[in-house]
Amino acid sequence: MRSSNPVLSSLTDSRRNAYRGAAQDPYAGYYNQVPVTTSERPMTVDDVVSKTGITLGVIIAFAVLNFSIAAFVSPGMSMMLSMVGAIGGFVMVLVSSFGKKYGSAPVTIAYAAFEGLFVGGISLLLSGFMVGKENAGALIGQAVLGTVGVFLGMLYVYKTGAVKVTPKFTRILTACMVGVLVLVAGNLVLSLFGLNTGLYSGGPIAIIFSLVCIGLAAMSFLQDFDVADRLIREGAPAKMAWGVALGLAVTLVWLYTEILRLLSYFQQR
């Protein structure tokens, strides 16, 4: 089963190739039942938790750093670093997904550093800190709590089996995410010609769009958990925990950004 998360999809693809290499018989199609011998220690839940914790810690550290630069040094420098972070984070995701850097600790840490700069900058903008909003800190705090709450809620949903991650579920979620991506790209192109679709205006359309994105990000956690669970059960190498951490971080950052954006709309009213 593929994941709509490009990073975790790459991890499952690498495992699929390994299984096929180990199953040189007429039943090679059942690769997911063939154990793979490896000299590396198999991945555990503790590996996923520790690597994810390190990744999130780096993101938070660099977000605070960029936030501090805006507050005490130069807002312009902070915005420049935010752009560097957005581009750098995107490049690291591409490297992990298509550069065969499955479970690479340097790639994951580099992504976390870049993404931290972006998170710090987007937090400055959406919270209203740059224009002197007094409740900017409270808004960021609410977004963090909301992100943690959704994460824990979806983990509970996955553990209880309330929603099953099936191939059909994956196809529907992937189609929805592609649709959102096309909508965002189309909005960007139209904005270059001075046309406003209202996607980020703070109006009803913007609120509905943010709610849709939050829902998709929440559903993505189910896939992320399922991929991590299957890799652990299949005895994937411990280093792949870094890839799982990167995939979870991508979803967490997306969810946090959308929750903060939604809260900022209500702040404008």
C-alpha positions as CSV (number, residue, x, y, z in Angstrom):
1,M,0.0,0.0,0.0
2,R,1.4,3.4,-1.0
3,S,1.1,6.5,1.2
4,S,0.0,9.9,0.0
5,N,2.9,11.3,2.0
6,P,5.8,11.4,-0.6
7,V,8.4,10.6,2.1
8,L,6.7,7.6,3.6
9,S,5.7,6.4,0.2
10,S,9.4,6.3,-0.7
11,L,10.1,4.2,2.4
12,T,7.4,1.6,1.6
13,D,8.7,1.5,-2.0
14,S,12.2,0.7,-0.8
15,R,10.9,-2.1,1.4
16,R,8.9,-3.4,-1.5
17,N,12.0,-3.6,-3.7
18,A,13.9,-5.3,-0.9
19,Y,11.3,-8.0,-0.5
20,R,11.2,-8.6,-4.2
21,G,14.9,-9.1,-4.2
22,A,14.6,-11.7,-1.4
23,A,11.8,-13.6,-3.0
24,Q,13.2,-15.2,-6.1
25,D,10.4,-17.8,-6.6
26,P,7.0,-18.1,-8.3
27,Y,5.4,-16.5,-5.2
28,A,7.5,-13.3,-5.4
29,G,4.2,-11.4,-5.5
30,Y,3.7,-12.2,-1.8
31,Y,6.9,-10.2,-1.0
32,N,5.2,-8.7,2.1
33,Q,5.3,-12.2,3.7
34,V,9.0,-12.8,3.1
35,P,11.5,-11.8,5.8
36,V,14.4,-9.7,4.7
37,T,17.8,-10.6,6.3
38,T,19.8,-7.6,7.3
39,S,22.8,-7.0,9.5
40,E,21.2,-3.9,10.9
41,R,19.1,-3.9,14.1
42,P,15.4,-3.8,13.2
43,M,13.4,-0.7,13.9
44,T,11.3,-0.4,17.0
45,V,8.6,2.0,18.3
46,D,11.3,3.6,20.6
47,D,13.3,4.4,17.4
48,V,10.4,6.1,15.8
49,V,9.6,8.1,19.0
50,S,13.2,9.2,19.7
51,K,13.9,10.2,16.1
52,T,10.6,12.0,15.7
53,G,11.3,13.8,19.0
54,I,14.8,14.9,17.8
55,T,13.4,16.1,14.5
56,L,10.6,18.1,16.2
57,G,13.1,19.5,18.7
58,V,15.3,20.8,15.9
59,I,12.3,22.4,14.2
60,I,11.2,24.1,17.4
61,A,14.8,25.4,18.1
62,F,15.2,26.9,14.6
63,A,11.6,28.4,14.7
64,V,12.4,30.1,18.0
65,L,15.7,31.3,16.6
66,N,14.0,32.9,13.6
67,F,11.3,34.4,15.8
68,S,14.0,35.9,18.0
69,I,15.8,37.3,15.0
70,A,12.6,39.2,14.0
71,A,12.1,40.5,17.5
72,F,15.6,41.5,18.4
73,V,17.6,41.9,15.2
74,S,15.8,42.5,11.9
75,P,12.3,41.5,10.7
76,G,13.6,41.6,7.1
77,M,16.4,39.2,7.9
78,S,13.8,36.9,9.5
79,M,11.6,36.9,6.4
80,M,14.6,36.2,4.2
81,L,15.5,33.2,6.4
82,S,11.9,32.0,6.2
83,M,12.1,31.9,2.4
84,V,15.4,30.0,2.6
85,G,13.7,27.6,5.0
86,A,10.7,27.0,2.8
87,I,12.9,26.3,-0.3
88,G,15.4,24.3,1.7
89,G,12.7,22.2,3.3
90,F,11.1,21.5,0.0
91,V,14.4,20.4,-1.5
92,M,15.1,18.1,1.4
93,V,11.8,16.4,0.9
94,L,12.6,15.9,-2.8
95,V,16.0,14.5,-1.9
96,S,14.5,12.1,0.6
97,S,11.7,11.1,-1.7
98,F,13.5,10.8,-5.1
99,G,17.2,10.8,-4.1
100,K,17.1,7.3,-2.6
101,K,18.0,8.8,0.8
102,Y,15.7,6.5,2.7
103,G,16.2,7.0,6.5
104,S,19.0,9.4,6.1
105,A,19.7,11.2,9.4
106,P,21.5,14.2,7.8
107,V,18.6,14.8,5.4
108,T,16.0,14.6,8.1
109,I,18.0,17.0,10.4
110,A,18.6,19.4,7.5
111,Y,14.9,19.3,6.7
112,A,14.1,20.1,10.3
113,A,16.5,23.0,10.4
114,F,15.1,24.5,7.2
115,E,11.5,23.9,8.2
116,G,12.1,25.4,11.6
117,L,13.1,28.7,9.9
118,F,10.0,28.5,7.8
119,V,7.7,27.7,10.8
120,G,9.2,30.7,12.7
121,G,8.6,33.0,9.8
122,I,5.0,31.8,9.0
123,S,4.2,32.1,12.7
124,L,5.3,35.7,12.7
125,L,3.1,36.5,9.7
126,L,-0.1,34.6,10.5
127,S,-0.1,35.5,14.2
128,G,0.0,39.2,13.6
129,F,3.3,39.6,15.5
130,M,4.8,41.6,12.6
131,V,2.0,44.2,12.9
132,G,2.0,44.5,16.6
133,K,-0.9,42.2,17.6
134,E,-0.9,41.8,21.3
135,N,-2.4,38.3,21.3
136,A,0.1,36.9,18.8
137,G,1.7,34.6,21.3
138,A,-1.6,33.3,22.5
139,L,-2.6,32.5,18.9
140,I,0.6,30.6,18.3
141,G,0.0,28.7,21.6
142,Q,-3.5,27.8,20.5
143,A,-2.2,26.5,17.2
144,V,0.4,24.4,18.9
145,L,-2.2,22.9,21.3
146,G,-4.6,22.3,18.4
147,T,-1.8,20.5,16.5
148,V,-0.9,18.3,19.4
149,G,-4.6,17.6,20.1
150,V,-5.3,16.5,16.5
151,F,-2.1,14.3,16.5
152,L,-3.1,12.5,19.7
153,G,-6.7,12.2,18.6
154,M,-5.7,10.6,15.3
155,L,-3.2,8.3,17.1
156,Y,-6.1,7.1,19.3
157,V,-8.3,6.6,16.2
158,Y,-5.6,4.5,14.6
159,K,-4.9,2.4,17.7
160,T,-8.6,1.7,18.2
161,G,-9.2,0.8,14.6
162,A,-12.1,3.3,14.3
163,V,-10.9,4.1,10.8
164,K,-9.1,1.5,8.7
165,V,-6.3,2.4,6.4
166,T,-7.2,0.5,3.2
167,P,-6.1,0.9,-0.4
168,K,-9.4,2.6,-1.1
169,F,-8.8,5.1,1.8
170,T,-5.4,5.8,0.4
171,R,-6.6,6.4,-3.1
172,I,-9.4,8.8,-2.0
173,L,-7.0,10.7,0.3
174,T,-4.4,11.0,-2.4
175,A,-6.9,12.3,-4.9
176,C,-8.1,14.9,-2.4
177,M,-4.6,16.1,-1.7
178,V,-3.8,16.3,-5.4
179,G,-7.0,18.3,-5.8
180,V,-5.9,20.7,-3.1
181,L,-2.4,21.0,-4.6
182,V,-3.9,21.9,-8.0
183,L,-6.2,24.4,-6.4
184,V,-3.3,26.1,-4.6
185,A,-1.2,26.2,-7.7
186,G,-4.1,27.6,-9.7
187,N,-4.7,30.3,-7.1
188,L,-1.0,31.2,-7.2
189,V,-1.1,31.6,-11.0
190,L,-4.3,33.7,-10.9
191,S,-2.8,35.9,-8.2
192,L,0.1,36.7,-10.5
193,F,-2.5,38.3,-12.9
194,G,-4.2,40.2,-10.1
195,L,-7.1,37.9,-9.7
196,N,-8.3,37.1,-6.2
197,T,-10.1,33.8,-5.7
198,G,-10.7,34.4,-2.0
199,L,-8.7,31.2,-1.0
200,Y,-6.7,33.1,1.6
201,S,-8.8,36.2,2.1
202,G,-10.2,35.3,5.5
203,G,-13.7,35.0,4.1
204,P,-16.1,32.0,4.0
205,I,-14.2,30.3,1.1
206,A,-10.9,30.7,2.9
207,I,-12.3,29.3,6.2
208,I,-13.8,26.3,4.4
209,F,-10.6,25.7,2.5
210,S,-8.6,25.7,5.7
211,L,-11.0,23.3,7.4
212,V,-10.6,21.0,4.4
213,C,-6.8,21.1,4.6
214,I,-6.9,20.5,8.4
215,G,-9.1,17.5,7.8
216,L,-6.8,16.1,5.1
217,A,-3.7,16.6,7.3
218,A,-5.5,14.8,10.2
219,M,-6.4,11.9,7.9
220,S,-2.8,11.8,6.7
221,F,-1.7,10.9,10.2
222,L,-3.5,7.6,9.9
223,Q,-1.4,6.7,6.8
224,D,1.8,7.9,8.6
225,F,1.0,5.7,11.6
226,D,0.1,2.7,9.4
227,V,3.4,3.0,7.4
228,A,5.4,3.2,10.6
229,D,3.5,0.2,12.1
230,R,4.1,-1.9,9.0
231,L,7.8,-1.1,8.8
232,I,8.2,-2.1,12.5
233,R,6.3,-5.4,12.0
234,E,8.3,-6.2,8.8
235,G,11.6,-5.7,10.6
236,A,12.8,-2.7,8.6
237,P,16.3,-1.4,9.4
238,A,16.5,0.9,12.4
239,K,17.7,3.8,10.3
240,M,14.4,4.0,8.5
241,A,13.0,5.6,11.7
242,W,14.6,8.8,10.4
243,G,12.4,8.5,7.3
244,V,9.3,8.0,9.4
245,A,10.2,11.0,11.5
246,L,10.6,13.1,8.4
247,G,7.2,12.0,7.1
248,L,5.5,12.8,10.4
249,A,7.2,16.1,10.6
250,V,5.9,17.1,7.1
251,T,2.3,16.4,8.2
252,L,2.7,18.1,11.6
253,V,4.1,21.3,10.0
254,W,1.3,21.3,7.4
255,L,-1.3,20.8,10.1
256,Y,0.2,23.5,12.4
257,T,0.3,26.0,9.5
258,E,-3.3,25.4,8.5
259,I,-4.6,25.7,12.1
260,L,-2.7,28.9,12.7
261,R,-4.0,30.3,9.4
262,L,-7.6,29.4,10.4
263,L,-7.2,31.1,13.8
264,S,-5.7,34.2,12.1
265,Y,-8.9,34.6,10.1
266,F,-11.0,34.8,13.2
267,Q,-8.5,37.2,14.7
268,Q,-9.2,39.6,11.8
269,R,-12.9,39.8,12.5
